[in-house]
Amino acid sequence: MTVPIDRQAAIRDAYRRPGQTFLAVPWTGHVTLREGGCIRALYLAFLERPGPVSADCLTAIRRPVVVPDSALTLEAFGTSDVWGDRTGRDR
């Protein structure tokens, strides 16, 4: 989620009226529709019947493995230090 953690509760609480649902999808950015079957199913369930949806499938979403590419980092950011910590190690 791209919203700072300290603001998530306030946003979630703002979506408590009838026909509204707030779901925080772990390990994603702000565009989740392309994130796979679970997310698509949640969108469709909500569109078919606005309101709370069963989001049990979200627990299966795992943190993505990010493999740094020093050449791409150098091209994009002007440094080969992928994580900006000058250790040269993966996190």
C-alpha positions as CSV (number, residue, x, y, z in Angstrom):
1,M,0.0,0.0,0.0
2,T,1.4,3.4,-0.9
3,V,-0.3,5.2,2.0
4,P,1.8,5.8,5.2
5,I,0.9,3.2,7.8
6,D,-0.2,6.0,10.3
7,R,-2.9,7.1,7.8
8,Q,-4.3,3.7,6.9
9,A,-6.7,3.5,10.0
10,A,-8.2,6.9,9.2
11,I,-8.8,5.9,5.6
12,R,-10.2,2.5,6.5
13,D,-12.6,4.2,9.0
14,A,-13.8,6.6,6.3
15,Y,-15.1,3.7,4.3
16,R,-17.7,2.3,6.8
17,R,-20.9,3.4,5.1
18,P,-23.3,1.1,3.4
19,G,-22.0,-0.1,0.0
20,Q,-18.4,0.8,0.9
21,T,-15.5,-1.5,1.6
22,F,-11.9,-0.9,2.4
23,L,-9.3,-3.6,1.8
24,A,-5.6,-3.3,2.3
25,V,-3.8,-5.6,-0.1
26,P,-0.4,-6.6,1.3
27,W,2.8,-6.1,-0.8
28,T,1.1,-4.1,-3.5
29,G,1.0,-0.5,-4.7
30,H,-2.1,1.5,-5.3
31,V,-3.1,-0.3,-8.5
32,T,-4.2,-3.9,-7.5
33,L,-6.5,-5.0,-10.3
34,R,-3.6,-6.7,-12.1
35,E,-2.4,-8.6,-9.0
36,G,-4.1,-11.9,-9.8
37,G,-7.0,-14.1,-9.2
38,C,-7.7,-13.3,-5.6
39,I,-7.8,-9.5,-6.2
40,R,-9.9,-9.8,-9.3
41,A,-12.4,-12.0,-7.5
42,L,-12.7,-9.4,-4.7
43,Y,-13.3,-6.7,-7.2
44,L,-16.0,-8.7,-9.0
45,A,-17.6,-9.8,-5.7
46,F,-17.9,-6.1,-4.7
47,L,-19.2,-5.0,-8.0
48,E,-21.8,-7.7,-8.0
49,R,-22.9,-6.9,-4.5
50,P,-21.4,-3.7,-3.0
51,G,-20.5,-4.1,0.7
52,P,-18.3,-6.3,2.7
53,V,-16.6,-9.1,0.9
54,S,-14.7,-12.2,2.2
55,A,-11.1,-11.3,1.8
56,D,-9.6,-14.6,3.1
57,C,-7.5,-15.0,0.0
58,L,-5.4,-12.0,1.0
59,T,-3.6,-14.0,3.6
60,A,-2.0,-16.1,0.9
61,I,-0.3,-13.1,-0.7
62,R,3.4,-13.2,0.1
63,R,6.1,-10.5,0.0
64,P,7.7,-10.5,-3.4
65,V,11.3,-11.4,-3.8
66,V,13.2,-8.4,-5.3
67,V,16.4,-9.3,-7.1
68,P,18.5,-6.2,-7.5
69,D,20.0,-5.4,-10.9
70,S,23.0,-3.1,-10.5
71,A,23.1,-2.1,-14.2
72,L,19.4,-1.1,-14.2
73,T,19.8,0.7,-11.0
74,L,22.8,2.6,-12.4
75,E,20.8,3.5,-15.5
76,A,17.7,4.6,-13.6
77,F,19.2,6.2,-10.5
78,G,22.7,7.0,-11.4
79,T,24.1,4.6,-8.8
80,S,24.8,0.9,-8.7
81,D,24.0,0.9,-5.0
82,V,20.6,-0.8,-5.3
83,W,19.3,-0.2,-1.8
84,G,21.2,3.1,-1.0
85,D,22.9,1.6,2.0
86,R,26.4,1.1,0.3
87,T,26.7,-2.4,1.6
88,G,26.2,-4.1,-1.7
89,R,24.0,-6.8,-0.2
90,D,20.5,-8.0,-0.9
91,R,17.9,-7.3,1.7
